[in-house]
Amino acid sequence: MLEKTTRRKIKTDTFHCDFQHRLNISHLGNSMLNVADTHSTERQFGMTYLNTINKTWVLSRLAIELEDMPTEHAEFYIETWVENAMRYFTRRNWAIYSTDGATTYGYGKSIWAMIDTVERTPQDILAVDGGRISQYLCKDKECPIKDVSRVTMPNLTKYSEFRITYNDIDVNGHCNSMKYLDHVMDTFPRQHYEKYQLKRVEMAYVAEGHWGELVRVYTGAESDYEHNFRLVTLQDGGIETEVCRMKVKFIDKVQQ
Amino acid sequence: MLEKTTRRKIKTDTFHCDFQHRLNISHLGNSMLNVADTHSTERQFGMTYLNTINKTWVLSRLAIELEDMPTEHAEFYIETWVENAMRYFTRRNWAIYSTDGATTYGYGKSIWAMIDTVERTPQDILAVDGGRISQYLCKDKECPIKDVSRVTMPNLTKYSEFRITYNDIDVNGHCNSMKYLDHVMDTFPRQHYEKYQLKRVEMAYVAEGHWGELVRVYTGAESDYEHNFRLVTLQDGGIETEVCRMKVKFIDKVQQ
């Protein structure tokens, strides 16, 4: 039997970095999802297997909290494991740390559901392949960040908009989870990134965004440090369908 | 002395794939640039060293031609080498092939200049560090695609627009070369990708795009298979500055 956790060494490539020579947050997020995909695929409960029985994983909530962000050319590990599996939800965590173990960059926590790809209905996770996932639970491994919440927020009225296009769509055929984060991070001006560094992002996914749909990004700041986002797709007649909610927290930039 | 070429094994991660479970072209392109950065950095003529003497590489032209595109979970190599170095230009090529050598995915050709990061003037490449780059030329290695051209095109009048934001900017402080390609690929509808597959992209970079600038993407098709793009930034008063030109060629989708 394979180990309960999977970790992968990742190089902070130059062209996955931002203007401050630090790894782009959505690249980190997609790398976390890629390592999760490797972990579940190797243990036969990944999307590749699930698709053969008309099922797939759906990311419901995700929190990433950072002490620091890997800088250009740095090598680091992303490690992931499943904390728990219930009938309709499973919890997956991540740790992100330097290859020498001296620096902890951060952690991630997430909640996933399993759905039928045709009916789009919730599926019993523990019924798949005799509850295979239960063999790989890692209940006691430390993930010392605040739990991922339902991501509640005040009423927001200010907004910008974007249309979902080719690069937004992933293998699931709808807008990639991290692409919503890209569009949210794109709302901040250069001066904001020069003054603050990202501390925590928290996302709750409600519905799927599809190719061609117009997304309205409602935004409101509780302070310079805390920003709320509510993303909705706009249907004919102006009817809004909520696709996701995000909280993005910054701290004053730590001098290196 | 290190070998003249560098190659890196790359896994086609799920969340770097598009809706057809094939690697995203701009992810492939940035991976090619990342392997090029590793190649030049390890041989002491990369941006990391050049920045210490106020110089940097500037991508002038790039062509990528594909036989096929790696599918989800496939492992492949990107290999790169410098074909030639002259006073003001150097030629860098790439080969992209499966780890068992059985499948050639494609090739890349490019032309780079070196500039002073303060004065923005062209620099004598052969004068840097005693012409170190000349030790690593690989003049005879095969790269069997058409040469990268000046990318000329007819007058174009139809356009869409986007604004350069956080995620467009790379470590050089201006819009990333592959992000222009992303914005171009985003102009094609889903039906186009279902019918055709990408054969060749060719890009000529003219000037740099900066954070906050509005980019107008002029477009015109010579046929369903051949598309021209001319990207300009718009200054106050509507003055246009050309930033890049692209040709994107498709072929009928090869049935797998």
Interface residues (C-beta under 8 A of the other chain):
Chain A: D13 T14 F15 H16 C17 D18 F19 H21 N24 S26 N30 S31 L33 N34 D37 T41 M47 T48 E72 H73 T165 Y166 N167 I169 D170 V171 G173 N176 M178 D182 M185 D186 T187 F188 P189 R190 Y193 W211 G212
Chain B: D13 T14 F15 H16 C17 D18 F19 H21 N24 S26 N30 S31 L33 N34 D37 T41 M47 T48 E72 H73 T165 Y166 N167 I169 D170 V171 G173 N176 M178 D182 M185 D186 T187 F188 P189 R190 Y193 W211 G212
